[in-house]
Amino acid sequence: MAKDQLIVLHSFVGNIDGADVIFRAGETIDATHKAVKKWPDFFGEPKATQHTVEQATAAPGEKRS
């Protein structure tokens, strides 16, 4: 995820330029979006969600060290 992206912390509906906009918790939004400036407490830095899983056993013909 790019550094210039934020995550919506709580679902809410906000009025921007006369139009209602729905923001859903967990969605990403561009850090320069008008909503971020208007309601900064509703957005935060995304947390790393990518996990590395170690292989538990050796594959056939492979030795574990």
Distance bins in CASP14 RR format, pairs under 12 A and 6 or more apart:
PFRMAT RR
TARGET T0000
AUTHOR 0000-0000-0000
RMODE 2
METHOD distances of the structure
MODEL  1
1 7 0 0 0 0 1 0 0 0 0 0 0
1 26 0 0 0 0 0 1 0 0 0 0 0
1 27 0 0 0 0 0 1 0 0 0 0 0
1 28 1 0 0 1 0 0 0 0 0 0 0
1 29 0 0 0 0 0 1 0 0 0 0 0
1 30 0 0 0 0 0 1 0 0 0 0 0
1 31 0 0 0 0 0 1 0 0 0 0 0
1 44 0 0 0 0 0 1 0 0 0 0 0
1 45 0 0 0 0 1 0 0 0 0 0 0
1 46 1 0 1 0 0 0 0 0 0 0 0
1 47 0 0 0 0 1 0 0 0 0 0 0
1 48 0 0 0 0 1 0 0 0 0 0 0
1 49 0 0 0 0 1 0 0 0 0 0 0
1 50 0 0 0 0 1 0 0 0 0 0 0
2 28 0 0 0 0 1 0 0 0 0 0 0
2 29 0 0 0 0 0 1 0 0 0 0 0
2 30 0 0 0 0 1 0 0 0 0 0 0
2 31 0 0 0 0 1 0 0 0 0 0 0
2 32 0 0 0 0 0 1 0 0 0 0 0
2 45 0 0 0 0 0 1 0 0 0 0 0
2 46 0 0 0 0 1 0 0 0 0 0 0
3 28 0 0 0 0 0 1 0 0 0 0 0
3 30 0 0 0 0 0 1 0 0 0 0 0
3 31 0 0 0 0 1 0 0 0 0 0 0
3 32 0 0 0 0 0 1 0 0 0 0 0
3 45 0 0 0 0 1 0 0 0 0 0 0
3 46 0 0 0 0 1 0 0 0 0 0 0
4 28 0 0 0 0 0 1 0 0 0 0 0
4 29 0 0 0 0 0 1 0 0 0 0 0
4 30 1 0 0 1 0 0 0 0 0 0 0
4 31 1 0 1 0 0 0 0 0 0 0 0
4 32 1 0 0 1 0 0 0 0 0 0 0
4 33 0 0 0 0 0 1 0 0 0 0 0
4 36 0 0 0 0 0 1 0 0 0 0 0
4 45 0 0 0 0 0 1 0 0 0 0 0
4 46 0 0 0 0 0 1 0 0 0 0 0
5 26 0 0 0 0 0 1 0 0 0 0 0
5 27 0 0 0 0 0 1 0 0 0 0 0
5 28 1 0 1 0 0 0 0 0 0 0 0
5 29 1 0 0 1 0 0 0 0 0 0 0
5 30 1 0 0 1 0 0 0 0 0 0 0
5 31 1 0 0 1 0 0 0 0 0 0 0
5 32 0 0 0 0 0 1 0 0 0 0 0
5 33 0 0 0 0 1 0 0 0 0 0 0
5 36 0 0 0 0 0 1 0 0 0 0 0
5 43 0 0 0 0 1 0 0 0 0 0 0
5 44 0 0 0 0 1 0 0 0 0 0 0
5 45 0 0 0 0 1 0 0 0 0 0 0
5 46 1 0 0 1 0 0 0 0 0 0 0
6 23 0 0 0 0 0 1 0 0 0 0 0
6 26 0 0 0 0 0 1 0 0 0 0 0
6 27 0 0 0 0 1 0 0 0 0 0 0
6 28 1 0 0 1 0 0 0 0 0 0 0
6 29 1 0 1 0 0 0 0 0 0 0 0
6 30 1 0 0 1 0 0 0 0 0 0 0
6 31 1 0 1 0 0 0 0 0 0 0 0
6 32 0 0 0 0 1 0 0 0 0 0 0
6 33 0 0 0 0 1 0 0 0 0 0 0
6 35 0 0 0 0 1 0 0 0 0 0 0
6 36 1 0 0 1 0 0 0 0 0 0 0
6 37 0 0 0 0 0 1 0 0 0 0 0
6 39 0 0 0 0 0 1 0 0 0 0 0
6 40 0 0 0 0 1 0 0 0 0 0 0
6 41 0 0 0 0 0 1 0 0 0 0 0
6 42 0 0 0 0 1 0 0 0 0 0 0
6 43 1 0 1 0 0 0 0 0 0 0 0
6 44 1 0 1 0 0 0 0 0 0 0 0
6 45 1 0 0 1 0 0 0 0 0 0 0
6 46 1 0 0 1 0 0 0 0 0 0 0
6 47 0 0 0 0 0 1 0 0 0 0 0
7 23 0 0 0 0 0 1 0 0 0 0 0
7 24 0 0 0 0 0 1 0 0 0 0 0
7 25 0 0 0 0 1 0 0 0 0 0 0
7 26 1 0 1 0 0 0 0 0 0 0 0
7 27 1 0 0 1 0 0 0 0 0 0 0
7 28 1 0 1 0 0 0 0 0 0 0 0
7 29 1 0 0 1 0 0 0 0 0 0 0
7 30 0 0 0 0 0 1 0 0 0 0 0
7 31 0 0 0 0 0 1 0 0 0 0 0
7 36 0 0 0 0 0 1 0 0 0 0 0
7 42 0 0 0 0 0 1 0 0 0 0 0
7 43 1 0 0 1 0 0 0 0 0 0 0
7 44 1 0 1 0 0 0 0 0 0 0 0
7 45 1 0 0 1 0 0 0 0 0 0 0
7 46 1 0 1 0 0 0 0 0 0 0 0
7 47 1 0 0 1 0 0 0 0 0 0 0
7 48 0 0 0 0 0 1 0 0 0 0 0
7 49 0 0 0 0 0 1 0 0 0 0 0
8 14 0 0 0 0 0 1 0 0 0 0 0
8 21 0 0 0 0 0 1 0 0 0 0 0
8 22 0 0 0 0 1 0 0 0 0 0 0
8 23 1 0 1 0 0 0 0 0 0 0 0
8 24 1 0 0 1 0 0 0 0 0 0 0
8 25 1 0 1 0 0 0 0 0 0 0 0
8 26 1 0 1 0 0 0 0 0 0 0 0
8 27 1 0 1 0 0 0 0 0 0 0 0
8 28 1 0 0 1 0 0 0 0 0 0 0
8 29 1 0 0 1 0 0 0 0 0 0 0
8 30 0 0 0 0 0 1 0 0 0 0 0
8 33 0 0 0 0 0 1 0 0 0 0 0
8 35 0 0 0 0 1 0 0 0 0 0 0
8 36 0 0 0 0 1 0 0 0 0 0 0
8 39 0 0 0 0 1 0 0 0 0 0 0
8 41 0 0 0 0 0 1 0 0 0 0 0
8 42 1 0 0 1 0 0 0 0 0 0 0
8 43 1 0 0 1 0 0 0 0 0 0 0
8 44 0 0 0 0 1 0 0 0 0 0 0
8 45 0 0 0 0 0 1 0 0 0 0 0
8 46 0 0 0 0 0 1 0 0 0 0 0
9 23 0 0 0 0 1 0 0 0 0 0 0
9 24 0 0 0 0 0 1 0 0 0 0 0
9 25 1 0 0 1 0 0 0 0 0 0 0
9 26 1 0 0 1 0 0 0 0 0 0 0
9 27 0 0 0 0 0 1 0 0 0 0 0
9 28 0 0 0 0 0 1 0 0 0 0 0
9 29 0 0 0 0 0 1 0 0 0 0 0
9 36 0 0 0 0 0 1 0 0 0 0 0
9 39 0 0 0 0 0 1 0 0 0 0 0
9 40 0 0 0 0 0 1 0 0 0 0 0
9 41 1 0 0 1 0 0 0 0 0 0 0
9 42 1 0 1 0 0 0 0 0 0 0 0
9 43 1 0 0 1 0 0 0 0 0 0 0
9 44 1 0 1 0 0 0 0 0 0 0 0
9 45 0 0 0 0 0 1 0 0 0 0 0
9 46 0 0 0 0 0 1 0 0 0 0 0
9 47 0 0 0 0 0 1 0 0 0 0 0
10 23 0 0 0 0 1 0 0 0 0 0 0
10 24 0 0 0 0 1 0 0 0 0 0 0
10 25 1 0 1 0 0 0 0 0 0 0 0
10 26 0 0 0 0 1 0 0 0 0 0 0
10 27 0 0 0 0 0 1 0 0 0 0 0
10 39 0 0 0 0 1 0 0 0 0 0 0
10 41 0 0 0 0 1 0 0 0 0 0 0
10 42 1 0 1 0 0 0 0 0 0 0 0
10 43 0 0 0 0 1 0 0 0 0 0 0
10 44 0 0 0 0 0 1 0 0 0 0 0
11 21 0 0 0 0 0 1 0 0 0 0 0
11 22 1 0 0 1 0 0 0 0 0 0 0
11 23 1 0 0 1 0 0 0 0 0 0 0
11 24 1 0 1 0 0 0 0 0 0 0 0
11 25 1 0 1 0 0 0 0 0 0 0 0
11 26 0 0 0 0 1 0 0 0 0 0 0
11 27 0 0 0 0 1 0 0 0 0 0 0
11 42 0 0 0 0 1 0 0 0 0 0 0
12 20 0 0 0 0 0 1 0 0 0 0 0
12 21 0 0 0 0 1 0 0 0 0 0 0
12 22 0 0 0 0 1 0 0 0 0 0 0
12 23 1 0 1 0 0 0 0 0 0 0 0
12 24 0 0 0 0 1 0 0 0 0 0 0
12 25 0 0 0 0 1 0 0 0 0 0 0
12 26 0 0 0 0 0 1 0 0 0 0 0
12 27 0 0 0 0 0 1 0 0 0 0 0
12 29 0 0 0 0 0 1 0 0 0 0 0
12 35 0 0 0 0 1 0 0 0 0 0 0
12 38 0 0 0 0 0 1 0 0 0 0 0
12 39 1 0 0 1 0 0 0 0 0 0 0
12 41 0 0 0 0 0 1 0 0 0 0 0
12 42 1 0 0 1 0 0 0 0 0 0 0
12 43 0 0 0 0 0 1 0 0 0 0 0
13 19 0 0 0 0 0 1 0 0 0 0 0
13 20 1 0 1 0 0 0 0 0 0 0 0
13 21 1 0 0 1 0 0 0 0 0 0 0
13 22 1 0 1 0 0 0 0 0 0 0 0
13 23 1 0 0 1 0 0 0 0 0 0 0
13 24 0 0 0 0 0 1 0 0 0 0 0
13 35 0 0 0 0 0 1 0 0 0 0 0
13 39 0 0 0 0 0 1 0 0 0 0 0
13 42 0 0 0 0 0 1 0 0 0 0 0
14 20 1 0 0 1 0 0 0 0 0 0 0
14 21 1 0 1 0 0 0 0 0 0 0 0
14 22 1 0 0 1 0 0 0 0 0 0 0
14 23 1 0 0 1 0 0 0 0 0 0 0
14 33 0 0 0 0 0 1 0 0 0 0 0
14 34 0 0 0 0 0 1 0 0 0 0 0
14 35 1 0 0 1 0 0 0 0 0 0 0
14 38 0 0 0 0 1 0 0 0 0 0 0
14 39 1 0 0 1 0 0 0 0 0 0 0
14 42 0 0 0 0 1 0 0 0 0 0 0
15 21 1 0 0 1 0 0 0 0 0 0 0
15 22 0 0 0 0 0 1 0 0 0 0 0
15 23 0 0 0 0 0 1 0 0 0 0 0
15 34 0 0 0 0 0 1 0 0 0 0 0
15 35 0 0 0 0 1 0 0 0 0 0 0
15 38 0 0 0 0 1 0 0 0 0 0 0
15 39 0 0 0 0 0 1 0 0 0 0 0
16 22 0 0 0 0 0 1 0 0 0 0 0
16 23 0 0 0 0 0 1 0 0 0 0 0
16 29 0 0 0 0 0 1 0 0 0 0 0
16 33 0 0 0 0 1 0 0 0 0 0 0
16 34 1 0 1 0 0 0 0 0 0 0 0
16 35 1 0 0 1 0 0 0 0 0 0 0
16 36 0 0 0 0 0 1 0 0 0 0 0
16 37 0 0 0 0 0 1 0 0 0 0 0
16 38 1 0 0 1 0 0 0 0 0 0 0
16 39 0 0 0 0 1 0 0 0 0 0 0
17 33 0 0 0 0 0 1 0 0 0 0 0
17 34 1 0 0 1 0 0 0 0 0 0 0
17 35 0 0 0 0 0 1 0 0 0 0 0
17 38 0 0 0 0 0 1 0 0 0 0 0
18 34 0 0 0 0 0 1 0 0 0 0 0
19 34 0 0 0 0 0 1 0 0 0 0 0
19 35 0 0 0 0 0 1 0 0 0 0 0
20 35 0 0 0 0 0 1 0 0 0 0 0
21 27 0 0 0 0 0 1 0 0 0 0 0
21 29 0 0 0 0 1 0 0 0 0 0 0
21 33 0 0 0 0 1 0 0 0 0 0 0
21 34 0 0 0 0 1 0 0 0 0 0 0
21 35 1 0 0 1 0 0 0 0 0 0 0
21 36 0 0 0 0 0 1 0 0 0 0 0
21 38 0 0 0 0 0 1 0 0 0 0 0
21 39 0 0 0 0 0 1 0 0 0 0 0
21 42 0 0 0 0 0 1 0 0 0 0 0
22 29 0 0 0 0 0 1 0 0 0 0 0
22 35 0 0 0 0 0 1 0 0 0 0 0
23 29 1 0 0 1 0 0 0 0 0 0 0
23 33 0 0 0 0 1 0 0 0 0 0 0
23 34 0 0 0 0 0 1 0 0 0 0 0
23 35 1 0 0 1 0 0 0 0 0 0 0
23 36 0 0 0 0 0 1 0 0 0 0 0
23 38 0 0 0 0 0 1 0 0 0 0 0
23 39 0 0 0 0 1 0 0 0 0 0 0
23 42 1 0 0 1 0 0 0 0 0 0 0
23 43 0 0 0 0 1 0 0 0 0 0 0
23 44 0 0 0 0 0 1 0 0 0 0 0
24 42 0 0 0 0 0 1 0 0 0 0 0
25 42 0 0 0 0 1 0 0 0 0 0 0
25 43 0 0 0 0 0 1 0 0 0 0 0
25 44 0 0 0 0 0 1 0 0 0 0 0
26 42 0 0 0 0 0 1 0 0 0 0 0
26 43 0 0 0 0 0 1 0 0 0 0 0
26 44 0 0 0 0 1 0 0 0 0 0 0
26 46 0 0 0 0 1 0 0 0 0 0 0
26 47 0 0 0 0 0 1 0 0 0 0 0
26 49 0 0 0 0 0 1 0 0 0 0 0
27 33 0 0 0 0 0 1 0 0 0 0 0
27 35 0 0 0 0 0 1 0 0 0 0 0
27 42 0 0 0 0 0 1 0 0 0 0 0
27 43 0 0 0 0 0 1 0 0 0 0 0
27 44 0 0 0 0 0 1 0 0 0 0 0
27 46 0 0 0 0 0 1 0 0 0 0 0
28 36 0 0 0 0 0 1 0 0 0 0 0
28 43 0 0 0 0 1 0 0 0 0 0 0
28 44 0 0 0 0 0 1 0 0 0 0 0
28 45 0 0 0 0 0 1 0 0 0 0 0
28 46 1 0 0 1 0 0 0 0 0 0 0
28 47 0 0 0 0 0 1 0 0 0 0 0
28 49 0 0 0 0 0 1 0 0 0 0 0
29 35 1 0 0 1 0 0 0 0 0 0 0
29 36 1 0 0 1 0 0 0 0 0 0 0
29 37 0 0 0 0 0 1 0 0 0 0 0
29 38 0 0 0 0 0 1 0 0 0 0 0
29 39 0 0 0 0 0 1 0 0 0 0 0
29 40 0 0 0 0 0 1 0 0 0 0 0
29 42 0 0 0 0 1 0 0 0 0 0 0
29 43 1 0 0 1 0 0 0 0 0 0 0
29 44 0 0 0 0 1 0 0 0 0 0 0
29 45 0 0 0 0 0 1 0 0 0 0 0
29 46 0 0 0 0 0 1 0 0 0 0 0
30 36 1 0 0 1 0 0 0 0 0 0 0
30 37 0 0 0 0 0 1 0 0 0 0 0
30 43 0 0 0 0 0 1 0 0 0 0 0
31 37 0 0 0 0 1 0 0 0 0 0 0
31 40 0 0 0 0 0 1 0 0 0 0 0
31 43 0 0 0 0 1 0 0 0 0 0 0
31 44 0 0 0 0 1 0 0 0 0 0 0
31 45 0 0 0 0 1 0 0 0 0 0 0
31 46 0 0 0 0 0 1 0 0 0 0 0
32 43 0 0 0 0 0 1 0 0 0 0 0
33 39 0 0 0 0 0 1 0 0 0 0 0
33 40 0 0 0 0 0 1 0 0 0 0 0
33 42 0 0 0 0 0 1 0 0 0 0 0
33 43 0 0 0 0 1 0 0 0 0 0 0
34 40 0 0 0 0 0 1 0 0 0 0 0
34 43 0 0 0 0 0 1 0 0 0 0 0
35 41 0 0 0 0 0 1 0 0 0 0 0
35 42 1 0 0 1 0 0 0 0 0 0 0
35 43 1 0 0 1 0 0 0 0 0 0 0
36 42 0 0 0 0 1 0 0 0 0 0 0
36 43 1 0 1 0 0 0 0 0 0 0 0
36 44 0 0 0 0 1 0 0 0 0 0 0
36 45 0 0 0 0 0 1 0 0 0 0 0
37 43 0 0 0 0 1 0 0 0 0 0 0
54 64 0 0 0 0 0 1 0 0 0 0 0
55 62 0 0 0 0 1 0 0 0 0 0 0
55 64 0 0 0 0 1 0 0 0 0 0 0
56 64 0 0 0 0 1 0 0 0 0 0 0
57 63 0 0 0 0 0 1 0 0 0 0 0
57 64 1 0 0 1 0 0 0 0 0 0 0
58 64 1 0 1 0 0 0 0 0 0 0 0
58 65 0 0 0 0 1 0 0 0 0 0 0
END
